[in-house]
């Protein structure tokens, strides 16, 4: 791969190893480059081949040219928001129906324009060139040099680096930017603190209001002596209660056009269940030749989620790619905001980003590592006793297989089992072995020594798979499950295990008995709001025609001492199950305000987004 940076409108010749390719690049502004509200700019990119003809890949991963830029209210950022980048118009002449250009967000602070010649095509003839015009560039950013990198991956050898930058200056009084952190468009949790920030040019007088008729809000002047002349900065931190518009209006200046006002819409999630279809995934490069397959939205299915200390949420997502399921790892600080690709790799498996056959394995976050334990949650033919981990402290983001030289015995290969972090260990319960036998054993993996120990060979509960227990009040709570995938033998029993006083105790959830609910085809337990929650998809008879239906119900343990349960909100998740047969239902709590229900089905035919319950602080 090669990257370039330089001073606009400079150009430089670059020799690329691996092919007899000699390229010259130039990037320059067409006319003055201005910043601020309603600014519109044009950049011209020229790529000239001064070597021999070269072609695009005919199969496999396509190669690209890249234009990288920064995001945010920073002097060196080209765009304030990623949404601004997606509004840029392209003109590539006769190649407009052949080459594809699309933006992806690399991370929170940068974006990339991918420029992709078609599969097997001649990229450039000898002495050939291509000119790309990017117009309608709105840069609502501070005055300063805009840093851009240009590169490509038609060779593995890095070449030249140079800065691409331009000095910018508004041509009249203007609002340079009016933005927020988290950025506009984010779906904030109730009670989140959002900071509004702005900078004006030759406009010292302004007011901030919640709507056009309300009184001005008190704001902080953050102008610094080092700021460019005639610029003024301010900010205001608000606590979100509901979705609200905020207006920045410049006043008391004869040179200012009337109604010079900028609006920010700060979105706040309502309390209750939210469909996960609002989730966006950014930063993903499919590498597939069809243009539609390299653009969003993609049909990605979440298979496992990890809560990393309530600061970051990691998710394994997979999709159909070249005749197989390809899994990828993403992360986010807000599942209603942007998810970003984690460039992970697998030790000994160069073609995989997640360990092969483990994309749907039970997962645990422990010791600042992501762990994948054993075989599949749902596939009866995918059994394993392997353990893989990814160390989040390491920059290489490499999945490694764990060895157990100190273990006297190892758990058998299995699928459909459960995994829990309990103190400094990862516990594994039940499942179904490779011969089809349901299991009710319990094992513990000690993280300090990487050794397995057997807690019990046979528990008092029936062997089962497709269940999701939880650790709460120093006890393991286990409910539901199935004898095997697609089985008619389903369980609705509740068992509790005190780790300090070993022994299982069976308890009854009376509210389920009173409702006459049949056994659940999927269920899970999780702690949310310091209370134990149960979600189950129960079989029932339709009132209309006596046909079999499924009803999703949610419950809360109201009193642990007498095992009293009561109903929890379930209105918005009705009909969210993927099948009328068994599936896996993972529950996850995040940041104390989100309860995430993630369904994974072996026979799933379409993307199912998680459902998320949002509470107030």
N, C-alpha and C positions, 0 to 999 in steps of 0.2 A: 504494500500500500504506500502511496506517497501523498503528502500534504504540502500545501504551499501557503505562504503568507508573505505579503509584501506591501509596498506603499502604492496605493491607487494614484495614477493609472499605470503603474509600472508593469512590464512584462518580462519574462525570463525564460530562457531555454532550459529544458530539463531532459536529461537522458534517462531512459527507463530500461532497467535490466530485464532480461528474459525475452525480449523481442527487440528487433532493430527499430526502436521507436524513439523519436526525438520530438518533443512537444514544446510549443511556446504558448503561454497563457497571458491574457490581459483582462483586467476587470477595471472598469472606470464608470464614473457617473456621467450621465448625459445632461449637461447643464449643472447649475448649482444644486447641491444636495441640502435640503432643509429639513428641520425637525419641527415637531409640533402638531397640534390639532389641524386636520385637513391638509397636512403636507402631502405632496405627491412627488415621487422621485422615480428615476429610471436608472438601472444599472445595465451595462453592456458587458457580456462575457464573450471573449473570443478564444477559441481553441484551434491551434494551427499545428498540423503534422509536418514536421521537417525531416521525418525519416521515412521508412517504408510503410506500405499499407498494413493495417492491422485490423483484426476482426473481434467481434463480441463472441463470448462463449456460445457454443452450439448446444450444449446440454449442461445440466446442473445449475449451480448458482451463477446468476448474471453479475457482471461487473458494472460499476457505475463511476461517473464523475460526481464529486460532492462540492457543495457550497455550504459551509458551516458558519453560523453566526450566533451571537449571544442574544438572550432575552432579558427583559426587565427594565426598570427605571434606572439605568446606568449609562454613563457617558459613552462607553464602548459597545453598547448593545444596539443592534440594528432595529429590533422590534421590541415593543413593550410586552406584548402578548403573542403567544403562538398563533392565536386566531388572526392576528394581523398578517402573519406570514402567509397563511392560507388564502388571503385575499389578493395576493400578488398575481398579476397577469403575465403570461408567457408568450413569447413570439420566437419561434425557431425556424421560420421560413418553410421551405419545402419538406422539412423533417417533422412537421407538427403532428402528422398522423403516424409517425414511425417511432421517434424517440419519445419516451415518457418522462415527465417531470412531476414530482410530487414531494411534499414536505412531510417530514417526520420529526417528532420532538424527541431529542436524544435524552434530555433530562430536564430538570426544572429550569435550568438556566441557559439552555442552548437548543438550537434547531438545525436541521439539515435539509437542504434541497438535494434530492437524488435525481441525477440526470442519467437515464438508462437507454442506451441503444438497444434495438431488438435482438433477440437470440439469433446467432449465426450470421449477423449482418456485418458488412464492412463498416467499421466505425469511422475511419478516415482514410481516404486515398493518400498516396504519396503527394506531399505538398498541398493536401486538401485542408480545408478549414470549415469551422462552423461558428456562427454568431448567434448567441442567445440573448434576447432582450427581456429583462424583467422590469415591468412597469407597474404603476399604481402602488408604489412602495410608500406606505404611511409609517413614518418613524416617530411615534409619540414617546420620545426619549430626551434625556438632557443633551445639551450642547457638548460635543466631544468627538473624538475620532472613533469611527465605527469599525470594529475589528471583524474581518471576514477571513476565513481560511478556504482555500480551494484545493481540491485534490482528486484522487481517484484510486482505483485498485486494479488497474490493468497490469500491474507488476507488483511483486512482493518487496522490492527494494525501495526504501525511503529515498526521496530525492531532496530537492531544495525546500527550504522554509523561508518565507518572507511575509511581512505584515501587509495586509490590504486594509487601508484606512483612508478616511477623508475627513477634512474639517468641515463642520456644518454650522450654519448660522441662519436663524429665521429672518425672513425678509420684512416682517412687520410684527407689531405686538401680538402675542399669541399665548395660549396655554400649551406649554410644551408636553406635559403629560399630566394625567389624573388617573392614578392607579391605586391598587389595594394589595395588601399582603395578609392572607392568601389572595391570589389574583382574582379579578372579576371572572365570573363563571363557575368558581368553586362552589360546591354545595356544602355550606358550613353547618356544623352541629349547633344546636341551640346553646347559647352561652359562650360561643367562641369569640375571642377578641380579634377584631379585624382592624388593621391600621390603614387609613386612607392617606395617600401621599400625593403631592403635586408640586409642579414647578411652572412658573410663568416667566415670560420675557417682556420687559417694559410694562408690566402690569402689577404695580405694588398693591393695588386695592382689589380685594376679592372677598367673597363670603361663601361659606359652606352651609347648606341647608338640607334638611331631610326631604323636603319637597319644595316646589317653587313658591309656595305661599307661607311657609313656616319661618320662624325667626332664625337668625344666624346662630350657628353653633360656635362655641369657644374653640379656638384652634391654637396649635403651637407653631411659632415661627422657627423654622429650622435652617434658615439661610446662613451660609458660612462665608467667611471672608475669602476663602479660596474659590468660591463659585464664580462663574463668568460674570462680567459686568451686566447690570440691568436684569438679573435673574433673581427670582424670589421663590423660596421653598416653604412649604408648610405641611403639617400632618395632624391627623386626629385619630385616636384609637377609640373604637366603639365596641360595645358588647352586644352581640347579635341576639335578638329575640325573635324576629320574624323577617321575612324578605322585605327589603327596603331600598328605595332609590335615594341616592345622594347627589346633590347638584353643586358644582363649583361655578360661580358666576363672577365675572370680572366687572368692576363698576368704577364710576367717577373718573373717567378718562375720555376726553373728546376724541382721541385717535382710535379708540376701541370700537369695533363694529358693534352694533346693537345686538343684544341677546347672545354675547359670546359666553356660552354656557356649555359645560361638559357634564355628563351624567354617568354615574356608576350604579349598577344594580348589584346589590349584595344579597345573594341567595342564602336562605336558611331553611334547612330541612324541617318538615313538620314532625311532630311526635307520632310514632306508630310505625307500621311496616312500610318499607319503601322497596319497590321492585329494583332488583339489581341491573335491569336493562339500562340504567343510567350510567353504568360503568363504562369508561373508555380505556382503551389500551393503546399507548403510544410507544414509539421507539422500536417498532417491530419491523424487521425486514424479512419477508417471506422467501425471497430468492427465487420465486416461481416466475416463469416467463409471461404468463397471461397478465395484462395490465390490471384487470380487476382484482387479481389475487395479491397485489402489492399495495392495495389501498384499504382504508378503513371504511366500514366496519368489517372485521374478520370474524369468522365463525369459530370462536375460541371457547372451549369448555373448561371451567375451573374444576380441577380434580383434587386439590389439597391446598389448604390455607394454613399459614403459620402466623401466630401473633408474637412478634419480637419485642417483648417488654413494653407493650402498649405504645411504642414509638413508631414502628414500621410493620406493615402487613405484607407478607410474602405469599405469593400464590403460584402454584404450578398450573399452567393452562396448556391444553393440547388442541390440535386441529388436524384435519386430513391433509397430508402432504405427500405427493409422489407414492401413493398406494399404501401409506402407513399413517399411524398417528404420530405426530411430532410434538413433543412436549417442550415448553419453554418456561423460564422462571421470570416473574415480574415482581415489582415491589411498589408500595405506595404508602404515604402517610395518611391518606384519606381515600377509602375505597370508592367514594363518590367523586373523587377528583381524578387526576391522571395517574395511570400505572406506567411504570417504566421497565424496559427490558433489562434484566440482570445478565451480563455476558458470562454465563457460567459454562463450564466444560466438565468432562467426565474422565477421570484417570483411566487410561486403557481403552477408552471408547471415543475415538476422535470424531465420529459422526453424530454424537449425541450431546445435547445440552443438559439432559436429566438422565440418570442411570437407566439403561435399557431395561424394560419390563418393570420399572419402579415408579412410573409417573403417577400411578393411582394407588400407591402404597400408603398405609397410615403414616402420618407425619407428626413430628413433635419438635418444638423449639426448646432447646436446653443448652446451657453452657455457651451461649451466643453462637450456637450452631443449628442448622436445619438438619433434621434426621428423617430418613425414610426407612421404615422398619418392615422387613418381610415382604410377602407377595401382595397381590392386588386386593383392594377393598371389595371389588365386585366380580372379578373374572374368576370363575371356578377352575380354569385351566392354568392360571398364573399363580403358582405357589412358590415360596422362597423363604429362606431363613437368613438371607443376607441383610446387612445393615450398612447404609450409606450415610455420609454426613458431608455438609458443606460448612466450612468455617467462615463466618461472616467477618472475623477479624483479619482474614487474609485478603490481599488485593487480587489474587489470582482467581478467586471464586471457583475452586476446583472441587468437584464431588469426589470423595475418596471412599473406598470400601474398607470397613472396619474388620480387623482380624481379632481372633479370640484365643491367643496361645495359652492364656492362663485359665481357661474355662474347662472344668472337668467334664461337662456335658453341655450340649447346645439344644435349644428348642428345635422342634421339627419344622420342616418347611410347611407353610400354611398360607391361606388367604382369608379375607373377611374378618381378621382379628382386630383387636383394639390396642392402642398404645397410649400411655399416659406418662407425664413427668410427675414423679413423686419424690420430693426432696432432691437428693443428688443421684437419682436413678430414673431409668425409663422402664416402666412396667408394660409387659405384653400379656394380653388375656385372650384365651379362646381362639376361635377361628375354625377353619376346616382344613384338614391335611390333604396331601396329594392323593391319598386313597379314597377321599370323600368322607372321612370320618369327622363328625363334629367334635370339637375340643373344648374342654373346660379347665385347662391347666393355666397356671399363672407363673410368669418368669419376670426377673428383674435384671436389668443391665446396669451395672455399676459404672458410672462415667469416669471415676478416678482411675480405675484399673482396667476398664474395657473387658469386664468379665461378666458372664451370665451366672445367675443362681436361680435355682428352682424354688418358688414359693410353695406351690402345691401341684401335684400331678393330676388330681381330680377334685374339683370344687363340688359343692352340693347343688349347684345350679346345672341345668341341662347344657350339654355342649352346644355351641351356637356360633353364628357368624353374623355380620351386618348389624352390629350394635355399637353404640358410642357412649361408654361410661364417662364419669368425671370424678375428679378428686375434690372433695368439699368437706370442710370441718374435720380434716384429718382422716377422712373415710373415703373409700371407693364406693360410688353409687352406680349400680349396673341395672339396666332395664332393657327389655325387649330383645330383638334379634330373631333370627330364623335358623332352622336346623341346617339348611343349605340354601344357596341362591335358587330362586324360583319355587321354593318349597311351599307347601300348604301348611306345614308345621311351623307356626309362628308363636312367639312368646310375649307375654305381657306381665311377667313377674319382675319384682323389684328386689334386689339384693344389696346389702350394705356390709362393707368390710372395714373394720377399724384397724389401721396399720399398727397401732400401738398395743392393741388387744386382739391378735389375729383370730379370725373366725368370721364366717358369713352368717348374716341374719336376714331372713326373708321378711319383707313388709308388703302390705297391701295398699294400693292407691284406691281408696274407697270411691272417690268421685268417678273413676272409670267404671267401676262395678255398677254404680247408681245410674250411669248414662247408658248402660247396656252396650258399651262399645266392644267391637270385636278386636282381635289381636292386630297390632299395627304391622303394616308391610315395611315401614321404616320408622325409626325413632332415634332420638338423641337427647342427651342431658348436657347442661352447661350451667355455669354460675354466671349470673348477670344481675347487677345491682345488689350484690351481696346476698342474693337468693338463688336457690336451685330451681332451674327451669327444665321442663320436659316438653318436647315437641314430638308428636307422633302422627303418622298418616294411617288412619284406622279404616278398615273395611266396614261398609255399612250397606243397607238396602235402601234403594231409592223409594221415595214416597209415591213416585209417579207410576212406575211399572215394575217394581220389585227387583229391578236389575241391580247388580253389584256396583257400588261406587266406592270412592275413597274420600274421607273427610279429614282434613288436617286440623288438629286441635293442639292447643298449648296450655300448659299448667304451671303453677308455682307451688313450691313447698312452703306453705304459710307458717307451719309450726313443726319444727324438727322433733320436738320431744314427743308429740303424739301422732306424728306422721300425717298431719292434716294438709291436704292439697286443695287448691282453688284454681279457677279458670284464669288464664292470662289472655291477652289480646291476640286474636287469630283471624280477624276479619279479612285482612288484605292478602293473606297467603292461601286462601281457598283456591283449589284447582291448580296449585303450583307443582304437584307431584309429576314425575316424568312417566310413570307407568302405573298399572294396577297390580303389578307384581313387585317383588322385593327390590329395594335399592338401598343405597347408603345415604345417610343424612348426617353430615358433619355440622356441629354447632360450635361457634367461636365467639367469644366476647372480645371487644376491641375498644380500648380507651374508656371503658366504663359506660359508654353511651351507645354502643352498637352491639346488637346480638345478630350474628350472621348465620343464616341457615343455608348450607351448600349441599345440593342434591347431586349424586353421581349414580348413574344407572348403567349397567352392562349393555342393555339393549337401546340405549339412548340414540335417537335419530335426529335430534335437533339441539341447538345450543340452549342451555338452561342457565340463566344468570342467578346468582345467589339472591335471596331475599334478606333484607336487613331491617331489624327493628331499631328505631332511634328513640332515645329517651332524653329528657332534660338532664342537666347536671345535678 
